[in-house]
Amino acid sequence: MTAMRFSRQKLGERIDLYERLMRLDRPIGILLLLWPTLWGLWLSAQGRPDALVVWIFVLGTVLMRSAGCVINDLADRNFDPHVARTSQRPLAAGKVSVREALLLFGALVACAVLVVLPLRSGLLAALSVAALFLAASYPFTKRFLAIPQAYLGVAFGFGIPMAYAAQLGRVPADAWWLLLANVFWAVAYDTEYAMVDRSDDLKIGIRTSAITFGRADVAAVMCCYALALLLIGTVGYRLGLGGVFYGGLTVAAAIAGYHYTLIRERDPQRCFKAFLHNNWLGASVFAGIALDFLLSKGVTG
């Protein structure tokens, strides 16, 4: 009995470490990946996405974000011990082996592939391969790209063209404009995140947008917010969305303005708070899209 309790305890400890490696204890990344995917699902289906497709994309988002976190920590395992915020991550602290992390990454990718199989779309399958490549390669872009956050925006927003492919069997121009909007949004929120670690990143030689923008970082963040919302608004206008949609964008713009008050002094804790708060910006845009379709259907129906 004692041996069994010890074995269960050890298993529980491993599972807890794997959950931390996948960042399931910090769902902000899942939400930042999920909101643009939901924008794409609702816009491509005119507010009536297929329920099975929605569930597949939600589960796929969780799996791919988890896999992305694992590969990120594998890529950064020699850097993370030197950064205060990341030094206790399971790989950096030596609590999880490289072999374990690789097996976990493979299992998550395999599950993600199985999840999309019921949709039986060749275009979606091709886009899924591209999404996997983007997620796996992003961590390495911090070595050579001046603004790796732009690459992150493509990776985090690739659910948008995938959503259009799943719903329509094609990827129209609106999907790519939405993806570009997500790139600007990702540069904004991940620059806020990078402002937290700027001093550590300078020491270890990692490149980030916060370092590249320098003293123009706050202005760059606000410009990226503005461009993201402008592009989303343009797509909504092209689709004939109404006042509720623009109300959602107005709330999102107010949230971006609040973020300015948090980041203007470049205090690391307040910058991190702004980063986390982007969940509400993405949610506001989605609420505007979903409610506009819902209410317009109710009026016309």
C-alpha positions as CSV (number, residue, x, y, z in Angstrom):
1,M,0.0,0.0,0.0
2,T,2.8,2.4,0.9
3,A,4.5,1.6,-2.5
4,M,1.2,2.3,-4.3
5,R,0.7,5.6,-2.5
6,F,4.3,6.6,-3.4
7,S,3.7,5.6,-7.0
8,R,0.5,7.6,-7.2
9,Q,2.3,10.6,-5.6
10,K,5.1,10.4,-8.1
11,L,2.6,10.1,-11.0
12,G,0.8,13.1,-9.7
13,E,4.0,15.1,-9.5
14,R,4.9,14.2,-13.1
15,I,1.4,15.2,-14.4
16,D,1.7,18.5,-12.5
17,L,5.1,19.2,-14.1
18,Y,3.7,18.3,-17.6
19,E,0.8,20.7,-17.0
20,R,3.2,23.5,-16.1
21,L,5.3,22.7,-19.2
22,M,2.2,23.0,-21.3
23,R,1.2,26.2,-19.4
24,L,-2.2,24.8,-18.6
25,D,-1.9,26.6,-15.3
26,R,-1.6,29.9,-17.3
27,P,-4.5,29.9,-19.8
28,I,-3.8,33.4,-21.2
29,G,-2.0,32.0,-24.1
30,I,-4.9,29.7,-25.0
31,L,-7.3,32.7,-24.9
32,L,-5.1,34.9,-27.1
33,L,-4.9,32.0,-29.6
34,L,-8.6,31.2,-29.3
35,W,-10.2,34.7,-29.8
36,P,-8.9,35.3,-33.4
37,T,-9.9,31.7,-34.3
38,L,-13.4,32.4,-33.0
39,W,-13.5,35.7,-35.0
40,G,-12.7,33.7,-38.1
41,L,-15.3,31.0,-37.4
42,W,-18.1,33.5,-36.8
43,L,-17.3,35.8,-39.7
44,S,-16.8,32.9,-42.2
45,A,-20.1,31.3,-41.2
46,Q,-22.1,34.6,-41.0
47,G,-22.6,34.1,-37.3
48,R,-23.8,30.5,-37.5
49,P,-20.7,28.2,-37.4
50,D,-21.1,24.5,-37.3
51,A,-21.1,23.3,-33.7
52,L,-18.7,20.3,-34.4
53,V,-16.3,22.6,-36.2
54,V,-16.3,25.0,-33.2
55,W,-15.5,22.2,-30.8
56,I,-12.8,20.8,-33.0
57,F,-11.2,24.2,-33.2
58,V,-11.4,24.9,-29.5
59,L,-9.8,21.6,-28.7
60,G,-7.2,22.0,-31.4
61,T,-6.3,25.4,-30.0
62,V,-5.7,24.0,-26.6
63,L,-3.5,21.2,-28.0
64,M,-1.5,23.3,-30.4
65,R,-0.9,26.1,-27.8
66,S,0.3,23.4,-25.3
67,A,2.6,21.9,-28.0
68,G,3.9,25.4,-28.8
69,C,4.8,25.9,-25.1
70,V,6.7,22.6,-24.9
71,I,8.7,23.3,-28.0
72,N,9.3,26.9,-26.8
73,D,10.8,25.7,-23.6
74,L,12.9,23.1,-25.4
75,A,14.3,25.8,-27.7
76,D,14.9,28.2,-24.7
77,R,16.1,25.6,-22.2
78,N,19.6,27.2,-22.1
79,F,18.3,30.7,-21.9
80,D,15.4,30.4,-19.4
81,P,17.6,29.6,-16.3
82,H,19.1,33.1,-16.7
83,V,15.8,34.9,-16.6
84,A,14.1,35.4,-13.3
85,R,10.6,34.9,-14.6
86,T,11.4,31.6,-16.4
87,S,14.1,30.1,-14.3
88,Q,11.7,27.7,-12.5
89,R,10.0,26.3,-15.6
90,P,10.2,22.5,-15.5
91,L,12.8,22.2,-18.3
92,A,14.9,25.1,-17.1
93,A,14.9,23.8,-13.5
94,G,15.9,20.3,-14.7
95,K,12.7,18.7,-13.4
96,V,11.6,17.4,-16.8
97,S,14.1,15.8,-19.2
98,V,14.5,16.8,-22.9
99,R,13.3,13.3,-23.8
100,E,10.2,13.7,-21.8
101,A,9.5,17.0,-23.4
102,L,10.0,15.7,-26.9
103,L,7.6,12.8,-26.2
104,L,5.0,15.1,-24.8
105,F,5.3,17.4,-27.8
106,G,4.9,14.5,-30.2
107,A,1.8,13.2,-28.3
108,L,0.2,16.7,-28.4
109,V,0.8,17.0,-32.1
110,A,-0.6,13.6,-32.8
111,C,-3.7,14.4,-30.8
112,A,-4.1,17.7,-32.7
113,V,-3.9,15.8,-36.0
114,L,-6.5,13.3,-34.9
115,V,-8.8,16.1,-33.9
116,V,-9.0,17.6,-37.3
117,L,-9.4,14.3,-39.2
118,P,-13.2,14.3,-39.1
119,L,-13.3,17.5,-41.1
120,R,-11.9,15.7,-44.2
121,S,-10.6,18.7,-46.0
122,G,-7.4,18.7,-48.1
123,L,-7.0,22.5,-47.8
124,L,-7.5,22.3,-44.1
125,A,-4.9,19.5,-43.8
126,A,-2.4,21.6,-45.8
127,L,-3.0,24.7,-43.6
128,S,-2.7,22.5,-40.5
129,V,0.8,21.4,-41.6
130,A,1.7,25.1,-42.1
131,A,0.3,25.9,-38.6
132,L,2.4,23.2,-37.1
133,F,5.5,24.5,-38.8
134,L,4.8,28.0,-37.5
135,A,4.2,26.9,-34.0
136,A,7.4,24.8,-33.9
137,S,9.7,27.3,-35.6
138,Y,8.6,30.5,-33.7
139,P,10.8,30.0,-30.6
140,F,13.9,30.0,-32.9
141,T,13.0,33.3,-34.5
142,K,14.1,35.1,-31.4
143,R,17.7,34.5,-32.4
144,F,17.6,36.4,-35.7
145,L,14.4,38.4,-36.2
146,A,14.2,42.0,-35.0
147,I,10.5,41.6,-34.3
148,P,9.8,37.9,-33.7
149,Q,6.4,39.0,-32.3
150,A,5.2,39.5,-35.9
151,Y,6.0,35.8,-36.6
152,L,4.1,34.9,-33.4
153,G,1.1,36.9,-34.7
154,V,1.1,34.7,-37.8
155,A,1.4,31.6,-35.8
156,F,-1.3,32.7,-33.3
157,G,-3.6,33.9,-36.0
158,F,-3.4,30.9,-38.4
159,G,-6.6,29.5,-37.0
160,I,-8.3,32.3,-39.0
161,P,-7.6,30.9,-42.5
162,M,-8.1,27.4,-41.1
163,A,-11.5,28.4,-39.9
164,Y,-12.5,29.8,-43.3
165,A,-11.2,26.7,-45.0
166,A,-13.2,24.5,-42.6
167,Q,-16.4,26.5,-43.1
168,L,-16.2,27.5,-46.7
169,G,-13.6,25.2,-48.3
170,R,-11.6,28.2,-49.4
171,V,-9.7,31.1,-47.9
172,P,-11.0,34.5,-49.2
173,A,-9.1,37.9,-48.9
174,D,-11.0,38.8,-45.6
175,A,-9.3,35.9,-43.8
176,W,-5.8,37.2,-44.7
177,W,-6.8,40.8,-43.7
178,L,-7.9,39.4,-40.3
179,L,-4.7,37.5,-40.0
180,L,-2.8,40.7,-40.6
181,A,-4.9,42.4,-37.9
182,N,-3.9,39.6,-35.6
183,V,-0.2,40.2,-36.4
184,F,-0.5,43.8,-35.3
185,W,-2.4,42.8,-32.2
186,A,0.2,40.2,-31.3
187,V,3.0,42.7,-31.7
188,A,1.2,45.0,-29.4
189,Y,0.5,42.5,-26.6
190,D,3.7,40.6,-26.9
191,T,5.7,43.8,-26.8
192,E,4.1,44.5,-23.5
193,Y,5.2,41.1,-22.4
194,A,8.7,41.6,-23.7
195,M,9.0,44.9,-21.8
196,V,8.9,42.8,-18.6
197,D,12.0,40.9,-19.6
198,R,13.9,43.6,-21.5
199,S,16.9,43.7,-19.2
200,D,17.3,40.0,-19.0
201,D,16.9,39.6,-22.8
202,L,19.6,42.1,-23.4
203,K,22.0,40.1,-21.2
204,I,21.4,36.8,-22.9
205,G,21.2,38.1,-26.4
206,I,17.5,37.3,-27.3
207,R,15.9,39.7,-29.8
208,T,12.5,41.1,-29.1
209,S,10.3,43.9,-30.3
210,A,10.7,45.8,-26.9
211,I,14.5,45.9,-27.6
212,T,14.1,46.8,-31.3
213,F,11.6,49.6,-30.7
214,G,13.6,51.0,-27.8
215,R,12.2,54.2,-26.4
216,A,9.5,54.1,-29.1
217,D,8.1,51.0,-27.6
218,V,4.9,52.5,-26.1
219,A,4.1,54.4,-29.3
220,A,4.7,51.3,-31.3
221,V,2.3,49.3,-29.1
222,M,-0.4,51.9,-29.5
223,C,0.0,52.1,-33.2
224,C,-0.2,48.4,-33.5
225,Y,-3.5,48.4,-31.5
226,A,-4.9,51.1,-33.8
227,L,-3.9,49.2,-37.0
228,A,-5.3,45.9,-35.7
229,L,-8.7,47.5,-34.8
230,L,-8.8,49.4,-38.1
231,L,-8.3,46.2,-40.1
232,I,-10.9,44.3,-38.2
233,G,-13.3,47.2,-38.6
234,T,-12.6,47.2,-42.4
235,V,-13.4,43.5,-42.6
236,G,-16.6,44.1,-40.7
237,Y,-17.6,47.0,-43.0
238,R,-17.0,44.8,-46.0
239,L,-19.3,42.2,-44.5
240,G,-22.0,44.7,-43.7
241,L,-21.9,44.4,-39.9
242,G,-23.7,47.0,-37.9
243,G,-23.6,49.1,-34.7
244,V,-23.2,46.3,-32.3
245,F,-20.0,45.2,-34.0
246,Y,-18.6,48.7,-33.9
247,G,-19.6,48.9,-30.3
248,G,-17.4,45.9,-29.6
249,L,-14.6,47.6,-31.4
250,T,-15.1,50.8,-29.4
251,V,-14.9,48.8,-26.1
252,A,-11.7,47.2,-27.5
253,A,-10.2,50.6,-28.3
254,A,-11.0,51.8,-24.8
255,I,-9.2,48.8,-23.4
256,A,-6.2,49.6,-25.6
257,G,-6.3,53.1,-24.1
258,Y,-6.3,51.7,-20.6
259,H,-3.2,49.6,-21.5
260,Y,-1.5,52.9,-22.4
261,T,-1.9,54.0,-18.8
262,L,-0.4,50.8,-17.7
263,I,2.7,50.7,-19.9
264,R,3.6,54.4,-20.3
265,E,6.0,54.3,-17.3
266,R,7.4,50.9,-18.5
267,D,7.0,49.4,-15.0
268,P,7.4,45.6,-15.5
269,Q,4.5,44.5,-13.3
270,R,2.1,47.0,-14.9
271,C,3.3,45.9,-18.4
272,F,2.6,42.3,-17.5
273,K,-0.8,43.3,-16.3
274,A,-1.5,45.0,-19.6
275,F,-0.4,41.8,-21.4
276,L,-2.8,39.7,-19.4
277,H,-5.6,42.2,-19.9
278,N,-5.5,41.6,-23.7
279,N,-7.9,38.7,-23.1
280,W,-10.6,41.3,-22.7
281,L,-9.7,43.1,-25.8
282,G,-10.0,39.9,-27.9
283,A,-13.2,39.0,-26.1
284,S,-14.7,42.4,-26.8
285,V,-14.1,42.1,-30.5
286,F,-15.6,38.6,-30.5
287,A,-18.7,39.8,-28.5
288,G,-19.3,42.5,-31.0
289,I,-19.1,40.1,-33.9
290,A,-21.3,37.4,-32.3
291,L,-23.9,39.7,-30.9
292,D,-24.2,41.7,-34.2
293,F,-24.9,38.5,-36.1
294,L,-27.3,37.2,-33.4
295,L,-29.3,40.4,-33.1
296,S,-29.4,41.1,-36.9
297,K,-30.7,37.5,-37.4
298,G,-33.3,38.1,-34.7
299,V,-34.5,41.4,-36.3
300,T,-34.7,40.0,-39.8
301,G,-36.0,36.6,-38.7
